[in-house]
Amino acid sequence: MVTTIQKEFVEISVVDNGIGFPEEMGDKIFDPYVTTKNQGTGLGLAIVKKIIDEHNGKIIIKNREVGSEVLIKFPLV
């Protein structure tokens, strides 16, 4: 018997054990110039999201019990 599993996405998960993302930022975290750092530009996640969107992907950010996780999904062509 041969089992075939077809996958539609490739996923990249990055996990850390830092303080996580402020909950009150919500989806604003991807807006340009939004930052929690004193000397940050707030462009990093905005650029990342733009690149992912242009490749029909998804980015999901969530806090964990300790730290946070960034999940990036790209469709397989």
Z-matrix of the N, CA and C atoms (Angstrom, degrees):
N
C 1 1.446
C 2 1.526 1 108.76
N 3 1.327 2 116.91 1 133.13
C 4 1.460 3 122.73 2 179.07
C 5 1.520 4 108.13 3 -112.15
N 6 1.302 5 115.54 4 128.13
C 7 1.464 6 120.88 5 177.78
C 8 1.517 7 108.18 6 -108.16
N 9 1.299 8 117.10 7 129.46
C 10 1.456 9 122.08 8 178.61
C 11 1.520 10 108.68 9 -112.20
N 12 1.301 11 115.03 10 126.35
C 13 1.466 12 120.36 11 176.16
C 14 1.516 13 107.15 12 -110.95
N 15 1.305 14 115.79 13 121.06
C 16 1.459 15 119.90 14 177.98
C 17 1.519 16 109.23 15 -102.65
N 18 1.281 17 115.16 16 126.22
C 19 1.453 18 120.46 17 179.41
C 20 1.522 19 108.69 18 -105.75
N 21 1.310 20 114.98 19 142.34
C 22 1.458 21 120.44 20 -178.39
C 23 1.522 22 112.64 21 -101.74
N 24 1.317 23 117.06 22 -19.36
C 25 1.461 24 121.63 23 -175.75
C 26 1.520 25 110.58 24 -135.19
N 27 1.304 26 115.55 25 153.37
C 28 1.457 27 121.41 26 164.73
C 29 1.527 28 104.97 27 -106.91
N 30 1.316 29 116.40 28 136.14
C 31 1.464 30 121.10 29 -176.64
C 32 1.522 31 110.57 30 -116.85
N 33 1.323 32 114.63 31 140.17
C 34 1.456 33 122.44 32 174.48
C 35 1.524 34 106.39 33 -123.21
N 36 1.315 35 116.10 34 124.22
C 37 1.460 36 120.76 35 -178.79
C 38 1.521 37 109.07 36 -119.90
N 39 1.326 38 115.60 37 129.30
C 40 1.460 39 121.53 38 176.18
C 41 1.523 40 107.10 39 -119.39
N 42 1.328 41 115.39 40 124.75
C 43 1.469 42 121.13 41 -176.55
C 44 1.524 43 108.27 42 -122.81
N 45 1.328 44 115.89 43 139.90
C 46 1.460 45 119.15 44 174.08
C 47 1.521 46 110.16 45 -131.52
N 48 1.311 47 116.06 46 175.63
C 49 1.468 48 120.35 47 178.96
C 50 1.527 49 110.79 48 -120.34
N 51 1.338 50 115.87 49 33.29
C 52 1.462 51 121.80 50 179.47
C 53 1.524 52 111.88 51 -82.28
N 54 1.323 53 115.90 52 -151.72
C 55 1.471 54 120.99 53 -175.76
C 56 1.524 55 112.43 54 -88.78
N 57 1.320 56 117.82 55 -8.02
C 58 1.468 57 120.77 56 179.47
C 59 1.518 58 111.47 57 83.85
N 60 1.326 59 115.00 58 -176.28
C 61 1.454 60 122.70 59 -179.86
C 62 1.523 61 109.38 60 -98.41
N 63 1.326 62 118.65 61 139.93
C 64 1.466 63 120.34 62 177.81
C 65 1.536 64 110.42 63 -60.39
N 66 1.310 65 117.14 64 126.92
C 67 1.465 66 122.26 65 -177.99
C 68 1.527 67 112.00 66 -59.85
N 69 1.327 68 117.45 67 -34.08
C 70 1.463 69 120.34 68 -176.50
C 71 1.531 70 112.49 69 -69.03
N 72 1.318 71 117.72 70 -13.85
C 73 1.471 72 120.18 71 178.77
C 74 1.524 73 111.28 72 -74.64
N 75 1.314 74 117.71 73 -30.01
C 76 1.461 75 121.32 74 178.13
C 77 1.517 76 112.46 75 48.23
N 78 1.336 77 117.27 76 -134.89
C 79 1.461 78 122.17 77 179.95
C 80 1.531 79 112.59 78 -75.81
N 81 1.333 80 117.76 79 -8.50
C 82 1.469 81 120.35 80 177.74
C 83 1.521 82 111.25 81 -66.05
N 84 1.320 83 116.96 82 -14.97
C 85 1.454 84 121.52 83 -177.63
C 86 1.532 85 112.03 84 -59.17
N 87 1.340 86 116.66 85 -22.89
C 88 1.458 87 121.65 86 -179.79
C 89 1.529 88 112.95 87 -94.62
N 90 1.320 89 117.68 88 -3.26
C 91 1.461 90 120.92 89 -179.91
C 92 1.527 91 110.16 90 -75.53
N 93 1.338 92 117.36 91 141.96
C 94 1.465 93 119.81 92 176.85
C 95 1.530 94 111.16 93 -60.15
N 96 1.304 95 115.16 94 142.58
C 97 1.459 96 125.34 95 175.43
C 98 1.522 97 113.95 96 72.56
N 99 1.314 98 118.36 97 9.38
C 100 1.460 99 121.44 98 174.39
C 101 1.525 100 107.26 99 -90.36
N 102 1.312 101 116.73 100 123.26
C 103 1.454 102 121.00 101 -178.86
C 104 1.521 103 110.69 102 -149.99
N 105 1.313 104 115.14 103 157.38
C 106 1.464 105 120.90 104 174.24
C 107 1.523 106 110.12 105 -109.21
N 108 1.328 107 116.77 106 -0.59
C 109 1.462 108 121.62 107 -177.02
C 110 1.521 109 110.92 108 -96.31
N 111 1.324 110 115.73 109 145.58
C 112 1.466 111 120.77 110 179.95
C 113 1.521 112 112.46 111 -62.40
N 114 1.313 113 117.58 112 -37.22
C 115 1.458 114 120.26 113 -177.57
C 116 1.526 115 111.79 114 -116.33
N 117 1.319 116 118.39 115 19.52
C 118 1.459 117 121.17 116 179.11
C 119 1.515 118 112.13 117 -80.92
N 120 1.324 119 116.42 118 154.88
C 121 1.463 120 120.17 119 177.71
C 122 1.524 121 111.39 120 -93.75
N 123 1.328 122 117.65 121 -20.72
C 124 1.455 123 120.48 122 -178.28
C 125 1.520 124 113.12 123 74.33
N 126 1.312 125 117.09 124 21.45
C 127 1.460 126 120.14 125 -178.65
C 128 1.532 127 113.24 126 -102.59
N 129 1.312 128 118.03 127 -19.40
C 130 1.464 129 121.70 128 -174.35
C 131 1.514 130 114.57 129 -54.85
N 132 1.327 131 117.75 130 -59.58
C 133 1.467 132 120.53 131 -178.04
C 134 1.518 133 112.13 132 -70.42
N 135 1.325 134 117.85 133 -28.62
C 136 1.467 135 120.26 134 176.29
C 137 1.524 136 110.23 135 -64.54
N 138 1.324 137 116.88 136 -42.33
C 139 1.466 138 121.26 137 178.54
C 140 1.519 139 110.65 138 -67.97
N 141 1.323 140 116.55 139 -44.60
C 142 1.467 141 120.45 140 178.89
C 143 1.522 142 110.53 141 -58.57
N 144 1.329 143 117.67 142 -46.54
C 145 1.468 144 120.77 143 -179.61
C 146 1.521 145 111.31 144 -62.89
N 147 1.321 146 117.58 145 -40.38
C 148 1.467 147 121.45 146 178.86
C 149 1.529 148 111.08 147 -60.68
N 150 1.312 149 117.30 148 -45.37
C 151 1.465 150 121.39 149 178.66
C 152 1.522 151 110.97 150 -62.97
N 153 1.327 152 116.38 151 -44.81
C 154 1.463 153 120.69 152 179.87
C 155 1.525 154 110.57 153 -64.13
N 156 1.325 155 117.37 154 -43.98
C 157 1.470 156 121.14 155 178.08
C 158 1.527 157 111.38 156 -59.73
N 159 1.327 158 116.70 157 -40.92
C 160 1.464 159 120.56 158 -178.88
C 161 1.530 160 112.51 159 -66.55
N 162 1.325 161 116.50 160 -17.42
C 163 1.462 162 121.33 161 176.88
C 164 1.533 163 111.29 162 -106.27
N 165 1.334 164 115.91 163 20.16
C 166 1.476 165 122.99 164 178.78
C 167 1.519 166 112.96 165 57.70
N 168 1.310 167 115.85 166 32.14
C 169 1.454 168 120.64 167 179.61
C 170 1.518 169 111.96 168 -99.20
N 171 1.324 170 114.28 169 -175.72
C 172 1.469 171 121.80 170 178.17
C 173 1.516 172 108.41 171 -134.32
N 174 1.315 173 115.72 172 147.84
C 175 1.458 174 121.15 173 171.48
C 176 1.519 175 107.70 174 -127.68
N 177 1.310 176 115.13 175 132.07
C 178 1.465 177 121.63 176 -178.83
C 179 1.519 178 107.18 177 -127.66
N 180 1.315 179 115.98 178 127.45
C 181 1.459 180 121.37 179 178.16
C 182 1.514 181 108.14 180 -116.27
N 183 1.319 182 115.58 181 130.15
C 184 1.466 183 118.27 182 177.80
C 185 1.521 184 110.07 183 -145.40
N 186 1.308 185 114.28 184 147.27
C 187 1.448 186 120.33 185 174.87
C 188 1.511 187 109.19 186 -82.04
N 189 1.301 188 115.10 187 145.25
C 190 1.464 189 121.77 188 175.54
C 191 1.529 190 107.49 189 -108.49
N 192 1.302 191 115.96 190 179.71
C 193 1.465 192 119.00 191 178.02
C 194 1.533 193 109.82 192 -55.95
N 195 1.327 194 115.53 193 -43.11
C 196 1.464 195 121.91 194 172.65
C 197 1.519 196 106.87 195 -127.57
N 198 1.323 197 117.43 196 121.18
C 199 1.454 198 121.07 197 178.28
C 200 1.515 199 113.43 198 83.88
N 201 1.321 200 114.40 199 -158.63
C 202 1.458 201 120.23 200 -177.17
C 203 1.519 202 110.05 201 -142.98
N 204 1.334 203 115.44 202 169.20
C 205 1.457 204 122.31 203 177.46
C 206 1.517 205 108.56 204 -134.43
N 207 1.315 206 115.58 205 135.86
C 208 1.460 207 122.09 206 172.94
C 209 1.520 208 106.02 207 -115.42
N 210 1.330 209 115.95 208 119.54
C 211 1.456 210 122.06 209 -179.79
C 212 1.523 211 108.10 210 -111.26
N 213 1.314 212 115.53 211 124.49
C 214 1.466 213 121.67 212 178.75
C 215 1.517 214 107.55 213 -117.01
N 216 1.344 215 115.82 214 130.00
C 217 1.465 216 121.22 215 -179.21
C 218 1.525 217 109.23 216 -123.77
N 219 1.332 218 115.37 217 130.05
C 220 1.460 219 121.52 218 175.68
C 221 1.523 220 108.38 219 -119.33
N 222 1.328 221 117.25 220 137.02
C 223 1.465 222 119.14 221 177.04
C 224 1.527 223 110.15 222 -71.03
N 225 1.337 224 115.53 223 143.05
C 226 1.456 225 120.43 224 172.78
C 227 1.510 226 108.60 225 -82.97
N 228 1.292 227 115.98 226 135.86
C 229 1.469 228 120.46 227 -177.72
C 230 1.512 229 109.31 228 -95.08
